[in-house]
Amino acid sequence: MTLTHFDQAGQAHMVDVSAKSETMREAVATGCVIMTHDTLALAQGGAAKGDVLGVARLAGIMGAKRTSDLIPLCHPLPIAKVALDLVADPDLPGIRVTATVRTTGRTGVEMEALTAVSTACLTIYDMLKAAEKSMEISGVRLLRKEGGKSGLYEALP
């Protein structure tokens, strides 16, 4: 298998996507922040810093929009949609974060979806760390992507 971010000499480079046609691209990523039930209760409305989930949702959106500033070889993309779903899950216990990112372009938005999830999870940690420093960010992964030459990818359950 050839890695696309390296040239024939093994040097890192940004992939040339100019010959690709513009198509609708969408990616869905997920991750979670595992915490105690007491910390989860704070996340659902009792945190001193305010609306934890609302702030984390905004941070995830901003993270998706800034992905090319953070990941060196990512193309800046005209993102058409970023949606974050943050759900309290008492069975973890913790917060499950899912991001959906969409664009019409020459390259996919997998990195933007993964960055949105990571940024939202880190924001949850930041806002709740005074209550629990042992929280764990876990399971950050791509669930689905569609569009482009490689077509549909769906992760196994």
C-alpha positions, 0 to 999 in steps of 0.5 A: 500500500502506498501512503498518499502523504509521502512522495517517491523520496519519502518526503511529506507533502500535501496531496495534489487533489486538483485533478479530482472532481468535486463531489459531496463528501460526508464523514461521521466520527465518534468518541466519548469522555468517561467519568464518574456518575457525580461528574456526569451530573455536573456535565448535565447542568451543575458545572460552575463553568456553565453549559458544558455540553453547549460549550463543547458543541461550539468547540467541536464546530470550531475544531472542524473549521480549524483542522487545516491549521492543526493537522499539517497536511490537511487541505483547507475546506469550505465546510458546508455542515458541522453538527455535533451530538453530545449525549449523556450515557449513564451506562459509561458513565460519561458523554458520547460525542458524535460529529457529522461534517459535510462539504462539496469538494475534492477531498474528504472531511474525515479529519474534520469530523475526527478533529470536531470530536477530539476538540469537543471531548477535550473541552468537556475534560477542561470544563470538568477537570476540577471535579475529576482529573481521572476522566478518560477520553476514549474510542475516537474513531471514524464511523462512516465516510462517503463521497469521492473515489473510494466511495462509502466506508462504514466501520464495523459495530 
